Amino acid sequence: MICSTLLVLALLQQPQATVTDQPATATQPAQTQSDDDVSVRLLRIRRIYVESFGDDPVAKQVQAMVVASLTDSKKFIVTENKERADAILKGSGVEKTSQEFRSYKDSTSAGVAGGGIDSFGSGAFGAAGAGISDSSTSTETINDARVSVRLVDHEGDVLWATTQESKGAKYKGATADVADKVVKELLRDVAKLAKASSGTATATKQN
């Protein structure tokens, strides 16, 4: 009996095994790489595919003028292989013809008058006048071209867009002038982004 009691006491005096709770490991969500900023993607564009502006003659002419202006800029390569292009230029163009009526009128008049009294007390008065009138009319044909374009990448994101219009320039018609305006606007915006990006990179290095 005594032995049993001692055995029970010995077992009670042994240190209890403690169970340490292990912290649950949280599953970290997979990090996805965000898309580049639109301005950065616009600066990377080198090859442009110009999509059809429409089937009517005016739309085809506007598209051809835009292609020519892009090629002359030497900044981009215009490709007819859509798969090789960095971006696709989509748009539409219209040209309206109107008649402007002008009227011109000018007139000039002159007159002379005189009189006097002779020695007998009688008098006389005389006057004469003449006038010239000139008028003309003319009708002028005015061409008004308007183009709306957007530059889209292969994901379908619009990277750049503009709308330009023109009534013609000194040495070119409305269609050619509005195409030049589109390309000049694109070059101007790209240059601004490149300058801003260069300034940011310089500031980062200095810090």
DOKOL-512435 format. One record per residue (C-alpha): y, x, z; residue in one letter; residue number from 1; chain. Coordinates in steps of 0.1 Angstrom, whole numbers. Layout:
<pts>
{pt {Y, X, Z}, A, NUM, A};
...
</pts>
This chain:
<pts>
{pt {0, 0, 0}, M, 1, A};
{pt {23, 28, 10}, I, 2, A};
{pt {15, 46, -23}, C, 3, A};
{pt {24, 15, -43}, S, 4, A};
{pt {57, 12, -25}, T, 5, A};
{pt {66, 48, -32}, L, 6, A};
{pt {57, 45, -68}, L, 7, A};
{pt {80, 15, -72}, V, 8, A};
{pt {109, 33, -55}, L, 9, A};
{pt {105, 63, -78}, A, 10, A};
{pt {107, 42, -109}, L, 11, A};
{pt {138, 25, -96}, L, 12, A};
{pt {155, 58, -90}, Q, 13, A};
{pt {151, 71, -126}, Q, 14, A};
{pt {183, 69, -147}, P, 15, A};
{pt {185, 40, -170}, Q, 16, A};
{pt {186, 48, -207}, A, 17, A};
{pt {220, 37, -220}, T, 18, A};
{pt {224, 23, -255}, V, 19, A};
{pt {255, 35, -272}, T, 20, A};
{pt {268, 10, -296}, D, 21, A};
{pt {276, 27, -329}, Q, 22, A};
{pt {307, 15, -346}, P, 23, A};
{pt {300, -4, -377}, A, 24, A};
{pt {310, 15, -408}, T, 25, A};
{pt {334, -6, -428}, A, 26, A};
{pt {328, -7, -465}, T, 27, A};
{pt {358, 7, -483}, Q, 28, A};
{pt {369, -13, -513}, P, 29, A};
{pt {366, 6, -546}, A, 30, A};
{pt {400, 19, -557}, Q, 31, A};
{pt {410, 10, -592}, T, 32, A};
{pt {434, 30, -612}, Q, 33, A};
{pt {465, 10, -620}, S, 34, A};
{pt {479, 8, -655}, D, 35, A};
{pt {506, 32, -664}, D, 36, A};
{pt {541, 20, -663}, D, 37, A};
{pt {552, 3, -695}, V, 38, A};
{pt {579, 29, -701}, S, 39, A};
{pt {553, 57, -698}, V, 40, A};
{pt {530, 41, -724}, R, 41, A};
{pt {560, 36, -747}, L, 42, A};
{pt {568, 73, -746}, L, 43, A};
{pt {532, 81, -756}, R, 44, A};
{pt {533, 62, -789}, I, 45, A};
{pt {530, 83, -820}, R, 46, A};
{pt {512, 62, -845}, R, 47, A};
{pt {524, 27, -853}, I, 48, A};
{pt {506, 0, -874}, Y, 49, A};
{pt {531, -25, -889}, V, 50, A};
{pt {515, -59, -891}, E, 51, A};
{pt {524, -84, -918}, S, 52, A};
{pt {556, -103, -912}, F, 53, A};
{pt {546, -132, -934}, G, 54, A};
{pt {535, -141, -970}, D, 55, A};
{pt {569, -151, -984}, D, 56, A};
{pt {588, -125, -1005}, P, 57, A};
{pt {616, -122, -980}, V, 58, A};
{pt {592, -114, -951}, A, 59, A};
{pt {574, -89, -972}, K, 60, A};
{pt {606, -72, -981}, Q, 61, A};
{pt {617, -70, -945}, V, 62, A};
{pt {584, -55, -935}, Q, 63, A};
{pt {586, -29, -963}, A, 64, A};
{pt {621, -20, -952}, M, 65, A};
{pt {610, -16, -915}, V, 66, A};
{pt {581, 7, -926}, V, 67, A};
{pt {605, 28, -947}, A, 68, A};
{pt {629, 31, -918}, S, 69, A};
{pt {602, 41, -894}, L, 70, A};
{pt {589, 67, -918}, T, 71, A};
{pt {624, 81, -924}, D, 72, A};
{pt {629, 85, -886}, S, 73, A};
{pt {603, 113, -884}, K, 74, A};
{pt {597, 102, -849}, K, 75, A};
{pt {566, 81, -856}, F, 76, A};
{pt {537, 81, -880}, I, 77, A};
{pt {532, 48, -898}, V, 78, A};
{pt {495, 43, -903}, T, 79, A};
{pt {476, 16, -923}, E, 80, A};
{pt {445, 21, -901}, N, 81, A};
{pt {450, -3, -872}, K, 82, A};
{pt {422, 13, -851}, E, 83, A};
{pt {440, 47, -851}, R, 84, A};
{pt {474, 32, -841}, A, 85, A};
{pt {488, 37, -806}, D, 86, A};
{pt {507, 4, -809}, A, 87, A};
{pt {511, -25, -833}, I, 88, A};
{pt {545, -37, -845}, L, 89, A};
{pt {545, -74, -850}, K, 90, A};
{pt {575, -95, -861}, G, 91, A};
{pt {591, -119, -885}, S, 92, A};
{pt {621, -117, -907}, G, 93, A};
{pt {643, -142, -926}, V, 94, A};
{pt {672, -139, -950}, E, 95, A};
{pt {697, -166, -956}, K, 96, A};
{pt {722, -169, -985}, T, 97, A};
{pt {754, -187, -982}, S, 98, A};
{pt {785, -193, -1003}, Q, 99, A};
{pt {820, -186, -988}, E, 100, A};
{pt {849, -203, -1005}, F, 101, A};
{pt {883, -185, -1004}, R, 102, A};
{pt {917, -198, -1016}, S, 103, A};
{pt {948, -178, -1022}, Y, 104, A};
{pt {983, -191, -1029}, K, 105, A};
{pt {1016, -172, -1032}, D, 106, A};
{pt {1051, -183, -1044}, S, 107, A};
{pt {1084, -166, -1049}, T, 108, A};
{pt {1118, -183, -1056}, S, 109, A};
{pt {1154, -171, -1062}, A, 110, A};
{pt {1187, -189, -1067}, G, 111, A};
{pt {1224, -182, -1074}, V, 112, A};
{pt {1255, -204, -1070}, A, 113, A};
{pt {1292, -199, -1077}, G, 114, A};
{pt {1325, -218, -1080}, G, 115, A};
{pt {1363, -214, -1082}, G, 116, A};
{pt {1397, -230, -1088}, I, 117, A};
{pt {1419, -223, -1118}, D, 118, A};
{pt {1457, -221, -1119}, S, 119, A};
{pt {1460, -258, -1127}, F, 120, A};
{pt {1442, -268, -1095}, G, 121, A};
{pt {1410, -278, -1111}, S, 122, A};
{pt {1377, -264, -1099}, G, 123, A};
{pt {1342, -259, -1111}, A, 124, A};
{pt {1308, -252, -1093}, F, 125, A};
{pt {1275, -240, -1108}, G, 126, A};
{pt {1241, -231, -1095}, A, 127, A};
{pt {1208, -219, -1110}, A, 128, A};
{pt {1174, -213, -1095}, G, 129, A};
{pt {1140, -200, -1105}, A, 130, A};
{pt {1106, -199, -1089}, G, 131, A};
{pt {1072, -183, -1095}, I, 132, A};
{pt {1040, -197, -1081}, S, 133, A};
{pt {1006, -180, -1081}, D, 134, A};
{pt {972, -193, -1068}, S, 135, A};
{pt {936, -183, -1071}, S, 136, A};
{pt {902, -192, -1057}, T, 137, A};
{pt {870, -173, -1053}, S, 138, A};
{pt {835, -178, -1041}, T, 139, A};
{pt {816, -150, -1023}, E, 140, A};
{pt {778, -149, -1018}, T, 141, A};
{pt {769, -137, -983}, I, 142, A};
{pt {734, -126, -973}, N, 143, A};
{pt {725, -128, -936}, D, 144, A};
{pt {692, -111, -925}, A, 145, A};
{pt {676, -115, -891}, R, 146, A};
{pt {645, -97, -877}, V, 147, A};
{pt {626, -102, -844}, S, 148, A};
{pt {599, -76, -836}, V, 149, A};
{pt {577, -66, -807}, R, 150, A};
{pt {556, -35, -801}, L, 151, A};
{pt {522, -43, -786}, V, 152, A};
{pt {494, -20, -774}, D, 153, A};
{pt {457, -26, -779}, H, 154, A};
{pt {455, -44, -745}, E, 155, A};
{pt {480, -69, -758}, G, 156, A};
{pt {508, -58, -735}, D, 157, A};
{pt {543, -60, -751}, V, 158, A};
{pt {559, -26, -746}, L, 159, A};
{pt {591, -32, -764}, W, 160, A};
{pt {609, -60, -783}, A, 161, A};
{pt {642, -66, -800}, T, 162, A};
{pt {661, -90, -823}, T, 163, A};
{pt {686, -77, -848}, Q, 164, A};
{pt {707, -93, -875}, E, 165, A};
{pt {731, -81, -902}, S, 166, A};
{pt {753, -93, -931}, K, 167, A};
{pt {750, -60, -949}, G, 168, A};
{pt {766, -27, -946}, A, 169, A};
{pt {789, -7, -969}, K, 170, A};
{pt {762, 9, -990}, Y, 171, A};
{pt {732, -12, -983}, K, 172, A};
{pt {722, -49, -983}, G, 173, A};
{pt {715, -71, -953}, A, 174, A};
{pt {677, -66, -953}, T, 175, A};
{pt {679, -28, -954}, A, 176, A};
{pt {706, -27, -928}, D, 177, A};
{pt {688, -49, -903}, V, 178, A};
{pt {656, -28, -907}, A, 179, A};
{pt {676, 3, -899}, D, 180, A};
{pt {691, -15, -868}, K, 181, A};
{pt {655, -22, -855}, V, 182, A};
{pt {644, 14, -858}, V, 183, A};
{pt {676, 28, -844}, K, 184, A};
{pt {673, 5, -814}, E, 185, A};
{pt {637, 17, -808}, L, 186, A};
{pt {647, 53, -811}, L, 187, A};
{pt {676, 48, -787}, R, 188, A};
{pt {655, 31, -761}, D, 189, A};
{pt {628, 58, -764}, V, 190, A};
{pt {654, 85, -760}, A, 191, A};
{pt {668, 68, -729}, K, 192, A};
{pt {633, 66, -713}, L, 193, A};
{pt {625, 102, -722}, A, 194, A};
{pt {658, 114, -705}, K, 195, A};
{pt {651, 93, -674}, A, 196, A};
{pt {616, 106, -672}, S, 197, A};
{pt {627, 142, -676}, S, 198, A};
{pt {653, 137, -648}, G, 199, A};
{pt {627, 122, -625}, T, 200, A};
{pt {603, 151, -631}, A, 201, A};
{pt {631, 177, -624}, T, 202, A};
{pt {640, 160, -591}, A, 203, A};
{pt {604, 159, -580}, T, 204, A};
{pt {600, 197, -586}, K, 205, A};
{pt {632, 205, -567}, Q, 206, A};
{pt {620, 185, -537}, N, 207, A};
</pts>
